[in-house]
Amino acid sequence: MKPTLFFDMDGTLIDSAVGITRCVAHALTQMDVAVPPQSELRRWIGPSLRTSFGPLFDDPADVERAVEHYRVRFETHGWAEHELYAGIGAVIESLHAAGHRLAVVTAKNEPHARKIVDHLPFGHRFDDVIGATVDGRLSDKPELIAEALDRLQLDPAQCWMIGDRRMDIEGARHHGMRNVGVLWGFGGEAELRAAGAQTLAAEPAQLAGLLAG
């Protein structure tokens, strides 16, 4: 049986930098916090929102307010502010045709993630979309991968995790799962290697060969 493939979303399937950073900037403005440069805003891409907003506020209630401000803009504008990475659609289609079962596992909250996947031209190829819970109960990659394994009734040995950030690699390694770090997203080679990436893909077309096992 072909392995099941868990794909991260932001930085792996879609370039969502514009939508995420604009929503972060909106939330910070609403909270009367100075908006940092774009290079710093990009650090919000990958971790859970509470992880990123947490250090900015002493009061947990303010963290929740910032998250809510982010979500308000994301629901109206941010979810559509993304672009597909060149070649990723063809790769998803070829992996599906080769017999791989596919799922999305993302730290983005699940309702937003499902809305995006529903609008992707290849979104119907994914058996499920596993994302963070709105209340933050599930938000870190090890927890999200565990949820995906449970929902799909899979053993980690049957799966690969494909993602662009250290959280994807660390989550996969937490479960003893094979993994691929992708270099077209937001993490970069140094981050992925430091996290212990099993292998790296420089472009989507390389994935089919790396995932043939």
N, C-alpha and C positions, 0 to 999 in steps of 0.2 A: 504494500500500500504506500502511496506517495505521502510524504510528510504534510501536515497541515501548516500553513504559513500565517503567522500573525504579523500584520503590518501596522506600524505606527502611522499616524496621519500627518501631522504638521512636520514638514521637512523631509518627508518620505514619499507621500502620495501627492501632497499639495504644498506649494510655496504660499504660506499664509501670513507672511511677515507683515504685509500692509494691514490686514484686518486685525491681527492680534495687537500690533503696536499702537494702532489708532485707538483701539478699545482700552488698552492700558493707559494711554495718555488721557483719554476721556475720564476714566475712573480717577486718576490722580488729580486732574483738574477739579473734578467734583468734590474731592476730599481736601482741596486747598494744599496739595503737595506739589512742589516744583517738578515739572516733567523733565526727566533726564534726556541726554542726547539719544539719537536713534540707535547708536551702537549699544547703549545700555538697555534700551527698551527691548532689543532683540533677545536679551537674556530671559525674558518672560516666556519665550517660545520653548516648550518642552516640559518644564516643571508644572505642578498643579498651581492654580491661582493663589491658593492660600499659602503655599510655600514661598511664592514670590512676593506677595503683599505683606506677609507676616512680619518681616524685619522692619517695615516702615512704620508700624503702629504698635503702641504699647497695649492698647485695649483690643481684645479679640473681637469686640462688637464693631470696631472700626474696620478690621480686616473683612468682616462679613459685609459691611456697607460698601467697601471698595469692590469686593467681588460682585455685589449686586449691580453697582454702577457699570462695571465691565459687561455684565450679562445683558443689561438693558440695551446698550449700543450694539452688542454682538448679535442680538436677536433681530434687530432692525437693519443693520448694515454689515457688521463684521463677518458674518457667516459667509457672505458672498464675495468678500474681498480676498480672493486667492486666485492662483493660477496653477494649472497642472504642470508638473515637470515633464519636459520633453521626453517622450518614449515610454513613460510609465504606464500609459493605457495599454499599449501593445504588449508590454511585459505581463500585465495582469491578465490580459486575454490569453496569452500563450501559456501561462502557468495554470490557469483554469482548464484550458484545453488539454494540457498534459496530465490532468487528473489530480492536481493539488486542491485541497480544501482551503479556502481563504477566509480570514476574518480580520477586522480592524480592532486594534487594541490601543487606546489613546487616553491621555490624561485630560483631554477636552471633555466637558460634561456630556453625558451620553445623548440627551436630546439634541444638543447642537451637533454632535458628531453624526448622528443619524440623519439629520436634516442635510448636512453636507454630502454624505455618502449617497443619499437618495438622488442628489442632483449631479453626481459624477457620471460620465458616460459609461463607466465600467462598474458603477456601484452595485449593480445587481449580481455581480460575481462574488460578492462577499456573503458568506452564510450568516454572519452576525457582526454586530458592532458593539464592542464592549468599551464603555467610557466611564468617567468618574461620576459618582452620584452627586446630585445637586447639593446635598447636605455635607459633602466632604467625607462621608463614611468610607468610601472607596476613592482613592485619588492617586496613590503612588503605584508605580509600575509593577512591583512584586504582587501587590493586592489585585491589580487589574488583570495581570496574567493568571493569577489563581482563579479569579472569577471566570475568565475565558475558558480555562481548562475544565472548570466545573460545569459551566453551561454546555460546552460541546462534548463533555464526557471523554476527555483526552488525557493521555499520559504525557508528561513533558518530553519523553524520549521520542514521541511522535511528531514533535513540533519544532519550528524555527521561529525566532523573533527577528524582524527586520526593522531597523530604525536608525535615526541620525544622531541621537543624543546618548550620553552616558547612561541615562535612566533606562533606556531600552536595553542596553547591554547588561547593566547591573541587574535589571529585573529578570532577564533571561538566565543569567548565571545563578541568581538566587534559586531558580527552579531546576538548575542543571540542564538547561535547554540550549540547543545550538542557536547560533545567532550570526547575523550579518550587519555590520555597520555600514551605512551609506554615506558617501562623501558629498552628495549634492545638496544636503540640508544645512542645518544650523550648528552642528556640533564640531565638525572638523576632525581631521585624522588624529591629531594629538590627543584630543579628548576621548575618542573612541578607543584608541590603543591603550590609553591609561586605564580605561574601564574594563579592559580585557576582551575586546572584540575578537571573536574567533577568526573572522575574515572581513575584508573590506571590499566594497564595490564602488568604483569610481563613477559609474553611470548605470542607469537602469538596465541596459542591454546585457550587462554582466550577470544579472541575478539568476537567469535561467540556468547557466552553467554552474554557478555556485550552489544552487539549491537542488541539484540533480540527485543528491544522495537520499 
